[in-house]
Amino acid sequence: MLALSSPSGAGKSTLARLLLEADAALSLSVSATTRPRRPGEEDGVHYHFIDRADFAARRDAGAFLEWAEVFGNLYGTPRAPVEQALNAGRDVLFDIDWQGARQLQAAAPDDLVSVFILPPSRPELEARLRGRGADDPASLALRMAAAADEMSHWNEYDYVLVNDDLAACASSLRAILAAERVRRRRQRWLDAFAASLCSHDYKGDPDGGGQ
């Protein structure tokens, strides 16, 4: 499981999209949320849009791997599709905040790799948020305050990248995924394979070393 977090405007969603486009063995975990659907969003693609009563019932039944409340809306990661993807041998990408990443870390410390994306500066972050044109000054101030709180958790992550160059940051993210896939503990077949190589019972190849 690869958890990707950042303050709003730091480029997390763009980086997630680039990573998914470059790696066919990676699946995106689609979160459930109680926030209203925005223009252009599709249910089941961007989020699973549900009401608060449904969210609470699923949460209480243990259907979420993690959940959090952000800006008055509830967000959660459905457990079943993640477990299905992992059981099928696929890696799963999570686009979540620090609260969700912390819960995943507590639930599956050996299966999680976490990456935090920082903006190059606070003025640049504010400029990116302003450029969206979706927030009035009061809402923008709230988002900047929330960003400061989100960024204060950067040191809880395995890796931290500064997104001052999108292509370079995406390349670093792909390198992290590639390196984590070949960690010794994740290659469970290695024990038997290495034991066969290290065995003192080897008698040589009777055919003289052919394939």
N, C-alpha and C positions, 0 to 999 in steps of 0.2 A: 504494500500500500504506500503510495506516494502522496503526501499531504503538501499542498501548495497554499501559502497564506501571504497576505499583504494588506496594507491599507487600500481602500478604494482609490483608484487612480494610479496605482503603481505599476499596472500592466499585467497583473496576474492572469486575467481571463485571456488576454492575447497570447501570453506565454503558454497557457494550458492548451489553447487551440493549436498553436504551432507544434507543440509536443505530440499531441494526438494525431495531427496530420503526418508527422514524420515517423510514427511508430504504430504499426498495425497490431502489435501485441499488447497495446495499452487500451484500457476501457475507462471511460469517464463515469464516476459516480454522480448520478443525477439526484440532487437534494430535493426534499419536500419542503414547501414553505407555505405560510399563511398570508404572505403579502400579495396584493393584487397583481394580476398579470399586466405587464407593460406591452405597448404596441410592438408587434413583431415577435413576441415570445410565444413558443409552442409548449403546450402541456406535455410532459414526458420527455422533452428535448432540452429545454433550458432549466425547468423545474417541474416537479409534480405539485400542482397548485391545489391545496386542500384548505378547508376551514379549520378554525381553532379547535372545535369539538372533535373533529376527525383526527387532528394532529395529537390532541391530548390522549385520545383513546389508543392510538398506535404507540405513542410514547409509553403509556402505562402498561401496554402489553409487551414491551420490550422489542418493538419492531424497528427501533432506531439504534444504530451503532453509537451515535452521538447526536446531541441537539443543543441549541442555544437560542436566546432571544436577542435580536439585534434591531435597533430602531423601532421597537414595539412589535416586530414580527418574529414568528418562530421559524427556525430552520432546523432540519434534521436529515441524517443520512440513513436511508432505508437499508436494513441489514441484509435481507434476502438476496437482492441482485449482486451485492458485493461478495457475499459468500459463494454464490454461484460462479461468478467470474474467477475468483481465486481457486476454487475447486477445479475449474476447467484449465488452470495453468496460466491465466492471464493476470497481468498486473493492473492495479486500479488507481486512477488519479482522483484525488479529492481537492476540490476548490472550496476551502473552508477557512474560517477565522481561527484565532488562537484558542478560543474556548473549545471548538471542535477538535482541533489538533491535540490539545491536552487530553481530551477524553479518549481519543483514539490511542494515544501513547499509553495511557493507563490500561486500556483494554487489550492492546496487542503490541507490547513494547518491542518484541523481536521481529514483527512483521511490518513495522512502520518506518518510513524514511520521511523526514520533514524538512521542508525548504521554505525560508522566508524571503520575500522579495521587498527590498527597500527602494524608495525613489532616490534620485540623485541629490535632491534637496527639498526642503519644505516649500520654497517659492515655486519650484518646478511642479511639485505635487498639486499645489493650489491652482497653478496655471492649467494643469491637465483637467482638474475638476471643473474649473471655470469654462474650459473649452467645450465641455459636454453640453452646456447651456440648459441643464435640467434642474438647477437649484437656484433659489433666490438667495440673497445675502445671508439671511438667518440660517437657512438650510446648509449653505456652504460652510458657515462657521461651525455648525454642529458636526459636519463631516470632517472638518479639519481637527476638531477636538477628539472625535472618535479615532481618527487616523493616528494622532499622537498616542492615544491609549493602546491601539493595536501595535504600533511600532515599539512600544516599551517592552513587548514580549519577544523581541527578536532573538534574545540569547537563550530561549528555550528550544531552539531548532537545531537540527543536525548541520544544516548548511544555510548560509546567508548570502544572497546575491544582490548587488546594487544594479538596478535596471537603468543605467545611463546610456546603454547601447543595446537596442532590442535584439539584434542578430547575435551579438556576443553573449548576451544573457541567455538566450535560447540555446546556444551552443553549450554553455556551461551546464544548463539544466539537462540536456541530452547526455552529457558526460557523466553527470551524477547518476542518472538512471542506469547507464551502461555499467558503471563501476559497482553500483549496489547490487545489480543482478548477478555479478560474479563473486560476491562475497562468499567466503568458504561455507558459512552456515546455511546459505541459501541453495547451495549445490549439494543436495542431499545424496545424490548418487556417488559423490566423491569418496565416501568411506569405503564402499565395496571396491570401487575402481582402484583407489590407492593401495588397498590391502592386496589386491591381485598383483600390482606392480612390485610391492615390497616383499612379497612372499619368498621365503628361502627354498620353497619346494619346486621352483622353476627348473625344468630339465632341458630347456633349450628347444629350438624349433627343429623337429625331425626332417622337415623339408628344406632345411638350409636357409631359413630366413625369408621365404617367399611370403606374399600377401595372403 
